[in-house]
Amino acid sequence: MLRLGLVGAGAIARAYGAAIDASKSAELVAVADVDAAAAQALAGETGATAYGSHKDMASDAGCDAVIVTTPPVTHAAIVIDLICKGLPVLCEKPLSTDFDSARRMIRASEEKAVLLSMASKFRFSDDVIAARDMIRAGEIGTPLMLENVFTGVVDMTTRWNANPAVSGGGVLIDNGTHSVDIVRYLLGPIEQVLAMGSPRIQQMSVEDGVVLMARTEGGAQATAETSWSIHKDRSAFIEIYGSTGAIEVGWKGSRIRRKHGGPWEEFGTGYDKVASFTRQIDHFAGVLKGEDFELGNAEDALASVSVIQAAYESMTSGEWTTVGYDEIHQARRRVAR
């Protein structure tokens, strides 16, 4: 069993605790948080040992690897500390709040030859995986367009997500990071983006609604709508349209239409958060044991941050913005080697 440490004891950490408990390849042995009470509470629920800092945990807990779930602005310092201790890291999204710090994290991982992966839970959803397999098999022809909707009404005004100094931005860097990764996973690298903020509903200093449009290197188009302040009651959160058919990936089930005007065929059972987290953890453990391939690599992590950074630049300029790819292409070549 992979002995895991968890840095951060907030809401997302509790979801990881449940996923680790369901995993057959990992166990939670330590929880670290600067909030001692939070660390003690989660550790008490999971049978792990509580620590007041990630450094103490890294030195004392006997972890084989660590999952980092702290606010984004802290990721670079914590992850680099852990990597320098020789501990592989699965870091929650976004990898970091800016490209330069993300690049430092990746370079530390490469220099120390220690695995660093960004959490990308939708890549581990059964229905999303099935949709990708269908696209690759040509079952809807050439993929031309993708629509993604992540909207819901959630009061974010008192959360750290509303503080740009901690979060790096609002709903774009939060939910939008998932959107970007879904587009890249299903349609390939993103070349250009155009982002537009919606009228602000919640009184805070970050955006609570954004429409992000993207063009992929392969010529497909994608639109992602993210909001903390409106709710679109849709059964499907991903729709992919191809030259001959379409796929809808839904919260409670999915379906494919292989030919325009043809019948819909249902598949899958929808999105299960804990199941996706568990599969991600099992995959992470498999990579470390040499039993699985590395799905999320340096290129994916850097590209995610770079696309979001370009999207914020687009929101400011009001124009299509090209994603900075030089460093990403270098990462691709390093991974290929």
C-alpha positions, 0 to 999 in steps of 0.5 A, a space after each residue: 500500500 502506498 502511504 500517503 500524506 495530505 497537506 491541507 485539511 479543508 473541504 477538498 481534502 475530505 473528499 480525498 480522504 474518502 477516496 483514499 479510504 475507498 482505494 485498494 492501493 493507498 492509505 492515508 497516514 498523515 494530515 498536515 495543516 497550519 490550522 492545527 484544529 483542522 488537521 486534528 479533526 481530519 486526522 481523527 476521522 481517518 486514523 492518520 497522524 496530524 502535523 502542523 506543517 508540511 515540513 514536519 510531516 515530510 520529515 517524520 511521517 514516513 510517507 511515500 507520496 503526498 497530495 497537496 490540497 492547499 490554496 493555489 498561491 501556496 502550491 509552489 513553495 509546498 510542492 518544491 519543498 516536498 519534491 526536494 525531500 524526495 516525495 512524489 506529489 499529486 497537486 490539486 488544480 490549479 497547479 499554480 497561480 502563474 506560469 513562472 511558479 508552475 515552471 519552477 515546480 516542473 523544473 524541480 520535479 525534473 531535476 530531482 527525478 521526482 514525480 509531480 502530477 496535477 490533479 485532473 479528476 474528470 480524466 478519471 471519470 468513466 463517462 469522460 474516458 468512454 467519450 474520449 475512446 469514442 472520439 478516437 475511434 471516429 464514432 462521431 467523425 472528426 470532432 469539430 466543437 465542444 461545449 462545457 458548462 460548469 455553473 452553480 449558485 454558491 456564495 463565494 464571498 467569504 471563501 479564500 477563492 474570492 481573494 485574488 492574492 490567495 486564489 490567483 483569480 476567480 471562477 476562471 482559474 477555479 472551475 475554468 482549469 477543469 474546463 481547459 483540461 477537459 478540452 485538451 484531454 478530448 480535443 488536444 492542445 489549445 492554441 488561442 483563447 478569448 475570454 469574457 467576464 459576465 456581469 458580476 453578481 456577487 460582491 467580490 474582487 474576482 470574476 464570478 462568471 466567465 465565458 471562455 472560447 478556445 481554438 485547438 491546434 487541430 482546428 476544433 472550437 470549444 466554449 466553456 461557461 463557468 459561473 458561481 452565480 447562475 445555474 444552468 439546469 442541464 443534464 449534460 456538462 460536456 457536449 462534443 459535436 463531430 462531422 457525423 455525430 455527437 456525444 453528450 457526457 452527463 451528470 447522471 448518464 451519457 449518450 452518443 448519436 453516431 449519425 446526424 438525425 440518428 437515434 441516441 444510444 445511452 452509455 455510462 452512469 454519470 459523474 461520481 466524484 469519489 470514484 473519480 478521485 479514487 481512480 486518480 489515486 490508484 493511477 498515481 500509485 500505479 505510476 509510482 510502482 511502474 505499473 501504469 503510464 503517466 497520464 498527466 505529464 509536464 506538458 499537461 500541467 504547464 499548458 493548463 496554467 498557460 491557457 488560463 494565464 492567456 485567458 486572463 490576458 484576453 479578458 483584459 485586452 478583449 482580443 483573441 490571445 495566443 497561448 505561450 507554447 515555447 516552454 510547453 513544447 520543450 516539456 513535450 520533448 522532455 517527456 517524449 525522451 
